[in-house]
């Protein structure tokens, strides 16, 4: 998943990057990598906000909460 995130970042695909970063955050959290998960979630949230996708921000937070909790 990290490679997908890097690729979308390199080619400037903001929507796809936001989705991939969110998924990456969930996978990192499941693996117990809380700091890295938080970084990926911040990136996803920032991108979602720039795109005006407020619903996606709420979904990302809920997904991350389910994993962390």
C-alpha positions as a Markdown table, in Angstrom:
| # | Residue | x | y | z |
|---|---|---|---|---|
| 1 | Unk | 0.0 | 0.0 | 0.0 |
| 2 | Unk | 2.9 | 2.4 | 0.7 |
| 3 | Unk | 4.0 | 2.1 | -2.9 |
| 4 | Unk | 0.5 | 3.0 | -4.1 |
| 5 | Unk | 0.6 | 6.1 | -1.9 |
| 6 | Unk | 4.0 | 7.1 | -3.1 |
| 7 | Unk | 2.9 | 6.6 | -6.7 |
| 8 | Unk | -0.2 | 8.8 | -6.4 |
| 9 | Unk | 1.8 | 11.4 | -4.6 |
| 10 | Unk | 4.4 | 11.4 | -7.4 |
| 11 | Unk | 1.9 | 11.8 | -10.2 |
| 12 | Unk | -0.3 | 14.4 | -8.3 |
| 13 | Unk | -3.5 | 12.4 | -8.1 |
| 14 | Unk | -5.0 | 14.1 | -5.1 |
| 15 | Unk | -8.3 | 12.2 | -4.9 |
| 16 | Unk | -6.7 | 8.8 | -5.3 |
| 17 | Unk | -3.9 | 9.7 | -2.9 |
| 18 | Unk | -6.5 | 10.7 | -0.3 |
| 19 | Unk | -8.2 | 7.4 | -0.6 |
| 20 | Unk | -5.0 | 5.4 | -0.6 |
| 21 | Unk | -3.6 | 7.3 | 2.4 |
| 22 | Unk | -6.7 | 6.6 | 4.3 |
| 23 | Unk | -6.5 | 2.9 | 3.5 |
| 24 | Unk | -2.8 | 2.9 | 4.4 |
| 25 | Unk | -3.6 | 4.5 | 7.8 |
| 26 | Unk | -6.1 | 1.8 | 8.6 |
| 27 | Unk | -3.6 | -1.0 | 7.6 |
| 28 | Unk | -0.8 | 0.6 | 9.7 |
| 29 | Unk | -3.1 | 0.9 | 12.7 |
| 30 | Unk | -4.1 | -2.7 | 12.4 |
| 31 | Unk | -0.5 | -3.7 | 12.3 |
| 32 | Unk | 0.2 | -1.7 | 15.5 |
| 33 | Unk | 2.1 | 1.2 | 13.9 |
| 34 | Unk | 0.2 | 4.0 | 15.6 |
| 35 | Unk | 2.5 | 6.9 | 14.8 |
| 36 | Unk | 2.8 | 6.0 | 11.1 |
| 37 | Unk | -1.0 | 5.4 | 11.0 |
| 38 | Unk | -1.6 | 8.9 | 12.4 |
| 39 | Unk | 0.7 | 10.5 | 9.8 |
| 40 | Unk | -1.1 | 8.7 | 7.0 |
| 41 | Unk | -4.5 | 9.7 | 8.4 |
| 42 | Unk | -3.3 | 13.3 | 8.7 |
| 43 | Unk | -2.3 | 13.3 | 5.0 |
| 44 | Unk | -5.6 | 11.8 | 4.0 |
| 45 | Unk | -7.6 | 14.3 | 6.1 |
| 46 | Unk | -5.7 | 17.2 | 4.7 |
| 47 | Unk | -6.3 | 16.1 | 1.1 |
| 48 | Unk | -10.0 | 15.4 | 1.8 |
| 49 | Unk | -10.4 | 18.9 | 3.2 |
| 50 | Unk | -8.6 | 20.5 | 0.2 |
| 51 | Unk | -11.0 | 18.6 | -2.0 |
| 52 | Unk | -14.0 | 19.8 | 0.0 |
| 53 | Unk | -14.8 | 16.2 | 0.9 |
| 54 | Unk | -16.0 | 16.7 | 4.5 |
| 55 | Unk | -17.9 | 13.4 | 4.5 |
| 56 | Unk | -14.7 | 11.6 | 3.7 |
| 57 | Unk | -13.0 | 13.2 | 6.6 |
| 58 | Unk | -15.7 | 11.9 | 8.9 |
| 59 | Unk | -15.5 | 8.5 | 7.4 |
| 60 | Unk | -11.7 | 8.4 | 7.7 |
| 61 | Unk | -11.9 | 9.4 | 11.4 |
| 62 | Unk | -14.5 | 6.7 | 12.1 |
| 63 | Unk | -12.5 | 4.0 | 10.3 |
| 64 | Unk | -9.4 | 5.0 | 12.2 |
| 65 | Unk | -11.3 | 5.0 | 15.5 |
| 66 | Unk | -12.6 | 1.5 | 14.9 |
| 67 | Unk | -9.1 | 0.3 | 14.3 |
| 68 | Unk | -7.6 | 2.2 | 17.3 |
| 69 | Unk | -10.3 | 1.3 | 19.7 |
